[in-house]
Amino acid sequence: MLFEVQGISKRFGRIQALADVGFHVRAGEVLGLIGPNGAGKSTLFECLGGTLPCDAGTLSAGGRLVDAKERRSLLFYVPDGIAPWPSQRVRWALDFTIGFLGGRENLREEVMEQLDLRPLLDQPVGALSKGQRKRVLLGIGLLTAQPALLIDEPFEGLDLRQARDMAGALRAHAARGRTLFLSIHQIGDAARLCDRFVLLSGGRVRGEGTVEELAAVAADRNASSPGSSLEEVFLALT
Amino acid sequence: MWLLEKECRELIVSRAWWVLLLAMGPLVGVGFISSVRTYAEVSGLNGTSAGVGEALSPLIGVWAPTFSACELAAVFLLPFVAIRVVAGDRQSGALKLELQQPMGPFVRIAAKAVALLAGWMVAMLIPLSAIFLWKSYGGSVHAPEMLTLMAGHVLNAGLTIGLAAAIASFAEHPATAAILTLSVTVGTWIVNFFGAIQGGWWERAAGYTPAAMVAEFQHGLLRMDTVLVSLALIAAGLGIGAVWLRLGAAVNRRVYESAGIAMVTACCIFGCSFARANWDTSEARSNSFSEADEHALRQIRAPLRIEVHLAAEDPRRLDLEHRALGKLRRILPKTEIRYAAATSIGLFEQTSAGYGEIWYELDGHRTMSRATTEEGTLEAIYSLAGIATPKESEDDVFRGHPLAVSANGAGAIFYGFWPGLVALGGFLIRRRFH
């Protein structure tokens, strides 16, 4: 196990965005965080990434608590819908990721190839389309050196072909031991890519495990088998 | 280094900074050209009768109005540049990525401040170019007073950067930050206004507002307490900015930390206000008595008490402060000055017995004078102390540097060359980045 999350809660005024959220993340796996809109997926990632304070909760690794400083060397979070350094060129953004964020220079060429970033290198980040920007963000995330990479909506804004290529790239990095934790609202995408799932709804974890394990949980709760597809399990548990 | 480079890149692509640079040329030009014309007229150009003394000090006659462009830019333009640099990362989402690098928040905000200060120094090249023009006309430049003046404008810019950094880091939107920053600036003007009317603590507080601070530096006066208070305020602004840039810290914690910084700063300011060291760097010694008078005054060991029966808005009180008491405080820091008046304007107190009297008390002896001039004040003090009035040396008198010339070429430089250079620079940068 790479790390364990326990009891994360977050409230925005009267709204309980996250309530006692807990799950495990195994080393080298591709873990999918799935849930309907408003389930608290992005809020959970923000809390884990240290860009939003949570009201309660801990993260532990190897049986001991991980503080905010150590967390930065354990995981890196790529938010959705941002356009960092909009006036700077993509080339510089990648250099900055390697130079300032401690990214891996040896992966630069490979990541550029996998995400087809070469044609974008001389364009300012702010001038990119939504899909192009997403590819750059994924490139930034893949270049970082932390063992776990959290990506919020990795396929948002990508067309079918790009999404497939992206899934292949993510798989390749996971195969080399990188742990990926992906927040995905398209169940089909999640089912194709992820090894295990954390199912979040209404700010609570409704289940954690493989599709089969989640199906068993759903069968227990509903006293009938929901079927073997992730969509059916998702509908049964949310 | 990566962070500093990034902040510098963000600054040079910021339109706000280019607008500041573009505006500086004409702003400096207006001040320089009109002040050189006035200076020339006072010096006898076109048959006008030549003035003498302080009127012909380049510091007061030329440099204070020329560099006042910096004051305007620091108040109305620099806040937008600073807000763009500080709040830009938050708006674009870059801050969420950068915060995941284990670097202290104070280092982050310091990098932004250094880049902004560097940007300000570039802007100051424009008024600095006026010095070369002035020298080419045959004008005199006294380096210490020029350095003091520039230090004042750098400190003033630092205050603006600190304030804008603090506000931009916690305001949700840059527009809100801009409004709040300008509101604080207007607030300092209100403090100045109250200081002029109410006197007392308001007056003391008004002495540390950016406008009052710059005015001192414009007169060549370098006061340790002013410098220290400014540095404390700049550090506080940057500190609060650093605290609020930590998006992952609980809001309550950030509020407590900000309150802590505010309290420590208040204590620092209180402590710094007792620093007495100061230097009159003006060539005209416009903040000092003559050397002979200063030598005589230094012989006084007993504490001097002065009670002034003049209202806060009475022009005679302003005269007394600027011509005598301000200078006296520098030589005899233990002097206790008390103002007594029943009203703020003094108009209806004129007939009251005792109004307008200035009482001097030294070693149990008292004397009264109504003079608000330097000579009258010194005469009263010498008579109390039993010191003979020192003879004024001819060398002590500042004769000024009359210069009856036109500001030839200044229009072309400030209205043409600088704006053209800035526009070209902006165009090239835009091509480089877009």
Interface residues (C-beta under 8 A of the other chain):
Chain A: E46 G49 G50 T51 L52 P53 A68 K69 R72 S73 F76 Y77 V78 P79 G81 I82 A83 P84 W85 P86 S87 Q88 R89 W92 F96 G99 F100 L101 G102 P124 G126 A127 I140
Chain B: W2 L3 K6 R9 E10 V13 D89 S92 G93 A94 L95 K96 L97 E98 L99 Q100 Q101 P102 L247 G248 A249 A250 V251 R253 F433 H434
